[in-house]
Amino acid sequence: MKGKRLALVSLLSAALLAFAVEPVAAQSTSIDLIDNLNEKLLLVGVPIAILVEAILIYTVFKFKDNDKAQPTRENRRLEITWTIATAIILLFVGAASYGVLANEDITYTADDPVAPENDDVVVQADAFQWGWNMSYPQHGFSNGNEIVIPADQDVYFVITSQDVLHGFAVPELGLKQDAIPGQENVIRTVPTEPGTYQGYCTEYCGVAHSQMYFTVEVLPQDEYDQWVQDQTSSDNSSASLDSPDELTALAN
Protein backbone atom coordinates (compact mmCIF):
# COMPACT_ATOMS: atom_id res chain seq x y z
CA MET A 1 0.00 0.00 0.00
CA LYS A 2 2.82 2.39 0.86
CA GLY A 3 4.46 1.62 -2.48
CA LYS A 4 1.29 2.51 -4.40
CA ARG A 5 0.85 5.74 -2.49
CA LEU A 6 4.48 6.71 -3.05
CA ALA A 7 4.23 6.04 -6.79
CA LEU A 8 1.00 8.02 -7.14
CA VAL A 9 2.40 10.93 -5.13
CA SER A 10 5.54 10.94 -7.32
CA LEU A 11 3.48 11.04 -10.53
CA LEU A 12 1.24 13.83 -9.26
CA SER A 13 4.23 15.82 -8.01
CA ALA A 14 5.97 15.56 -11.39
CA ALA A 15 2.81 16.72 -13.18
CA LEU A 16 2.33 19.67 -10.82
CA LEU A 17 5.96 20.71 -11.23
CA ALA A 18 5.61 20.59 -15.01
CA PHE A 19 2.63 22.96 -14.90
CA ALA A 20 4.08 25.15 -12.15
CA VAL A 21 7.21 26.11 -14.10
CA GLU A 22 6.88 29.70 -15.23
CA PRO A 23 7.05 29.88 -19.04
CA VAL A 24 9.76 31.99 -20.67
CA ALA A 25 8.54 35.09 -22.49
CA ALA A 26 8.02 34.37 -26.18
CA GLN A 27 10.63 35.93 -28.47
CA SER A 28 8.36 36.01 -31.55
CA THR A 29 4.80 35.37 -32.63
CA SER A 30 5.93 32.11 -34.26
CA ILE A 31 7.43 30.56 -31.13
CA ASP A 32 4.47 31.87 -29.12
CA LEU A 33 2.07 29.90 -31.35
CA ILE A 34 4.21 26.77 -31.06
CA ASP A 35 4.54 27.04 -27.27
CA ASN A 36 0.79 27.60 -26.83
CA LEU A 37 0.08 24.48 -28.91
CA ASN A 38 2.52 22.46 -26.81
CA GLU A 39 0.80 23.65 -23.62
CA LYS A 40 -2.61 22.59 -24.96
CA LEU A 41 -1.27 19.16 -25.91
CA LEU A 42 0.30 18.81 -22.46
CA LEU A 43 -3.05 19.58 -20.84
CA VAL A 44 -4.38 16.51 -22.64
CA GLY A 45 -1.30 14.31 -22.54
CA VAL A 46 -0.28 14.64 -18.89
CA PRO A 47 -3.64 13.51 -17.36
CA ILE A 48 -3.76 10.58 -19.79
CA ALA A 49 -0.20 9.58 -18.88
CA ILE A 50 -0.98 9.81 -15.15
CA LEU A 51 -4.15 7.75 -15.58
CA VAL A 52 -2.39 5.03 -17.59
CA GLU A 53 0.54 4.83 -15.16
CA ALA A 54 -1.81 4.76 -12.17
CA ILE A 55 -3.77 1.84 -13.69
CA LEU A 56 -0.50 0.06 -14.51
CA ILE A 57 0.84 0.47 -10.97
CA TYR A 58 -2.48 -0.61 -9.48
CA THR A 59 -2.55 -3.70 -11.70
CA VAL A 60 1.03 -4.68 -10.86
CA PHE A 61 0.49 -4.47 -7.11
CA LYS A 62 -3.00 -6.00 -7.09
CA PHE A 63 -2.10 -9.06 -9.16
CA LYS A 64 1.59 -9.49 -8.28
CA ASP A 65 0.89 -12.65 -6.27
CA ASN A 66 -1.30 -14.33 -8.88
CA ASP A 67 0.32 -17.46 -10.26
CA LYS A 68 -1.93 -17.70 -13.28
CA ALA A 69 -3.32 -14.94 -15.49
CA GLN A 70 -7.09 -14.64 -15.57
CA PRO A 71 -8.97 -13.92 -18.82
CA THR A 72 -10.32 -10.40 -19.21
CA ARG A 73 -14.09 -10.08 -19.09
CA GLU A 74 -15.89 -8.32 -21.89
CA ASN A 75 -17.12 -4.86 -20.96
CA ARG A 76 -18.90 -3.26 -23.90
CA ARG A 77 -19.69 -0.05 -22.03
CA LEU A 78 -16.01 0.48 -21.20
CA GLU A 79 -14.96 -0.17 -24.81
CA ILE A 80 -17.50 2.32 -26.16
CA THR A 81 -16.41 4.90 -23.57
CA TRP A 82 -12.72 4.78 -24.41
CA THR A 83 -13.44 4.76 -28.14
CA ILE A 84 -15.52 7.94 -27.86
CA ALA A 85 -12.97 9.54 -25.50
CA THR A 86 -10.15 8.77 -27.93
CA ALA A 87 -12.10 10.27 -30.85
CA ILE A 88 -12.76 13.47 -28.85
CA ILE A 89 -9.09 13.78 -27.91
CA LEU A 90 -7.95 13.27 -31.51
CA LEU A 91 -10.44 15.89 -32.76
CA PHE A 92 -9.14 18.37 -30.18
CA VAL A 93 -5.51 17.70 -31.14
CA GLY A 94 -6.32 18.01 -34.85
CA ALA A 95 -8.26 21.26 -34.45
CA ALA A 96 -5.59 22.83 -32.22
CA SER A 97 -2.77 21.78 -34.57
CA TYR A 98 -4.58 23.02 -37.67
CA GLY A 99 -5.20 26.40 -36.04
CA VAL A 100 -1.44 26.83 -35.62
CA LEU A 101 -0.33 25.33 -38.94
CA ALA A 102 -2.79 27.53 -40.87
CA ASN A 103 -1.36 30.70 -39.32
CA GLU A 104 0.90 32.62 -41.72
CA ASP A 105 3.49 33.10 -38.97
CA ILE A 106 4.01 29.33 -39.17
CA THR A 107 3.18 28.50 -42.80
CA TYR A 108 3.41 31.53 -45.08
CA THR A 109 1.51 31.06 -48.36
CA ALA A 110 1.15 34.53 -49.95
CA ASP A 111 2.48 34.96 -53.48
CA ASP A 112 4.30 38.29 -53.20
CA PRO A 113 6.43 38.62 -50.03
CA VAL A 114 8.77 41.24 -51.55
CA ALA A 115 6.13 43.99 -51.44
CA PRO A 116 5.64 44.54 -47.69
CA GLU A 117 3.36 47.13 -46.15
CA ASN A 118 4.35 50.03 -43.90
CA ASP A 119 7.63 49.25 -42.09
CA ASP A 120 7.68 45.50 -42.80
CA VAL A 121 11.14 44.08 -43.47
CA VAL A 122 12.33 41.61 -46.12
CA VAL A 123 15.55 39.65 -45.58
CA GLN A 124 16.97 37.55 -48.42
CA ALA A 125 18.84 34.56 -46.95
CA ASP A 126 21.12 32.89 -49.54
CA ALA A 127 22.80 29.71 -48.38
CA PHE A 128 25.97 28.30 -49.93
CA GLN A 129 28.70 25.83 -49.02
CA TRP A 130 29.41 26.74 -46.27
CA GLY A 131 27.94 30.03 -45.20
CA TRP A 132 25.16 32.58 -45.56
CA ASN A 133 24.67 35.87 -47.34
CA MET A 134 21.93 37.96 -45.75
CA SER A 135 20.76 40.89 -47.89
CA TYR A 136 18.12 43.59 -47.67
CA PRO A 137 16.53 44.10 -51.13
CA GLN A 138 14.50 47.09 -49.90
CA HIS A 139 17.69 48.98 -49.06
CA GLY A 140 20.19 47.43 -51.47
CA PHE A 141 22.91 46.14 -49.12
CA SER A 142 24.16 42.83 -47.70
CA ASN A 143 25.27 41.99 -44.18
CA GLY A 144 27.18 38.72 -44.48
CA ASN A 145 25.96 36.07 -42.06
CA GLU A 146 24.32 38.55 -39.65
CA ILE A 147 20.64 39.47 -39.66
CA VAL A 148 19.40 42.63 -37.95
CA ILE A 149 15.64 43.14 -37.69
CA PRO A 150 13.27 45.41 -35.73
CA ALA A 151 11.05 44.27 -32.89
CA ASP A 152 7.25 44.33 -33.26
CA GLN A 153 7.30 44.45 -37.08
CA ASP A 154 6.44 41.84 -39.70
CA VAL A 155 9.67 40.31 -40.99
CA TYR A 156 9.78 38.15 -44.13
CA PHE A 157 12.68 35.77 -44.76
CA VAL A 158 13.07 34.78 -48.41
CA ILE A 159 15.24 31.67 -48.30
CA THR A 160 17.11 29.98 -51.15
CA SER A 161 20.36 28.15 -51.89
CA GLN A 162 23.14 28.74 -54.39
CA ASP A 163 24.28 25.11 -54.60
CA VAL A 164 22.87 22.22 -52.53
CA LEU A 165 20.05 21.69 -50.05
CA HIS A 166 20.48 23.64 -46.81
CA GLY A 167 18.22 24.44 -43.85
CA PHE A 168 17.47 27.83 -42.24
CA ALA A 169 16.62 27.55 -38.54
CA VAL A 170 16.40 29.90 -35.55
CA PRO A 171 14.83 27.76 -32.78
CA GLU A 172 14.38 30.55 -30.23
CA LEU A 173 12.28 32.49 -32.75
CA GLY A 174 10.37 29.41 -33.95
CA LEU A 175 11.79 29.67 -37.49
CA LYS A 176 12.69 26.75 -39.76
CA GLN A 177 12.62 26.42 -43.55
CA ASP A 178 14.46 24.51 -46.29
CA ALA A 179 16.87 26.39 -48.54
CA ILE A 180 16.45 24.78 -51.97
CA PRO A 181 18.48 25.66 -55.11
CA GLY A 182 16.37 27.52 -57.67
CA GLN A 183 13.43 27.94 -55.29
CA GLU A 184 12.45 30.70 -52.88
CA ASN A 185 10.72 29.65 -49.67
CA VAL A 186 9.26 32.32 -47.40
CA ILE A 187 8.64 32.40 -43.67
CA ARG A 188 7.20 35.29 -41.70
CA THR A 189 7.29 36.27 -38.06
CA VAL A 190 7.04 39.25 -35.73
CA PRO A 191 9.97 39.32 -33.26
CA THR A 192 8.84 40.63 -29.89
CA GLU A 193 11.91 40.49 -27.62
CA PRO A 194 15.09 42.44 -28.45
CA GLY A 195 18.19 40.29 -28.21
CA THR A 196 20.62 38.14 -30.19
CA TYR A 197 19.56 34.68 -31.34
CA GLN A 198 21.57 31.84 -32.86
CA GLY A 199 20.70 30.40 -36.25
CA TYR A 200 22.24 27.52 -38.16
CA CYS A 201 21.89 25.12 -41.08
CA THR A 202 19.78 22.03 -40.32
CA GLU A 203 20.51 19.99 -43.47
CA TYR A 204 23.79 18.12 -43.78
CA CYS A 205 25.51 19.79 -46.73
CA GLY A 206 29.14 18.69 -46.68
CA VAL A 207 32.30 18.67 -44.62
CA ALA A 208 31.87 22.19 -43.16
CA HIS A 209 28.14 21.87 -42.43
CA SER A 210 28.77 22.37 -38.70
CA GLN A 211 30.25 25.84 -39.38
CA MET A 212 27.12 27.25 -41.05
CA TYR A 213 26.05 29.50 -38.19
CA PHE A 214 24.47 32.93 -38.38
CA THR A 215 23.04 35.40 -35.88
CA VAL A 216 19.75 37.26 -35.68
CA GLU A 217 19.80 40.51 -33.72
CA VAL A 218 16.45 42.04 -32.80
CA LEU A 219 16.58 45.79 -32.10
CA PRO A 220 14.02 48.37 -31.00
CA GLN A 221 12.57 50.20 -34.01
CA ASP A 222 14.55 53.42 -33.53
CA GLU A 223 17.86 51.54 -33.19
CA TYR A 224 17.04 49.47 -36.27
CA ASP A 225 16.27 52.60 -38.30
CA GLN A 226 19.62 54.07 -37.24
CA TRP A 227 21.39 50.83 -38.18
CA VAL A 228 19.82 50.84 -41.66
CA GLN A 229 20.82 54.47 -42.11
CA ASP A 230 24.40 53.67 -41.11
CA GLN A 231 24.54 50.73 -43.52
CA THR A 232 23.18 52.67 -46.48
CA SER A 233 25.48 55.62 -45.75
CA SER A 234 28.57 53.41 -45.63
CA ASP A 235 27.51 51.65 -48.83
CA ASN A 236 27.02 54.98 -50.62
CA SER A 237 30.44 56.15 -49.46
CA SER A 238 32.07 52.97 -50.75
CA ALA A 239 30.24 53.28 -54.06
CA SER A 240 31.32 56.90 -54.52
CA LEU A 241 34.96 56.05 -53.80
CA ASP A 242 34.81 53.29 -56.38
CA SER A 243 33.47 55.54 -59.14
CA PRO A 244 35.87 56.30 -62.06
CA ASP A 245 35.80 60.07 -61.48
CA GLU A 246 36.70 59.67 -57.82
CA LEU A 247 39.50 57.24 -58.55
CA THR A 248 40.92 59.64 -61.15
CA ALA A 249 40.79 62.53 -58.73
CA LEU A 250 42.55 60.48 -56.05
CA ALA A 251 45.24 59.43 -58.53
CA ASN A 252 45.93 63.07 -59.46
GIHUCOR-V429001 format. One line per field, one symbol per residue. ss: DSSP state (2 for helix, 1 for strand, 0 for the rest). phi: phi as a letter, one per 20 degrees, with the letter a starting at -180 (. if undefined). Layout:
ss: ???
phi: ???
This chain:
ss: 022222222222222222220000000122222222222222222222222222222222220000000000000222222222222222222222222220000000000000000000111111110011111100001100011111000111111110000111112220111110100011111110001111110000000022201111111022222222222222222222200222222220
phi: .fffffffffffffffffeeffffgfebffffffffffffffgefffffffffffffgffffdfefecfdfeffcffffffffffffffffffffffffefefffdcecfeceecfdldfdddeddebfcacceccffdmbdcmdddccefmcfcddedbcebdfccdbcgfdmdabfddgmbdddccbcfddgqdcecaeddfcpfdgfeeebccdddggfffgffffffffffffffffefgffffffff
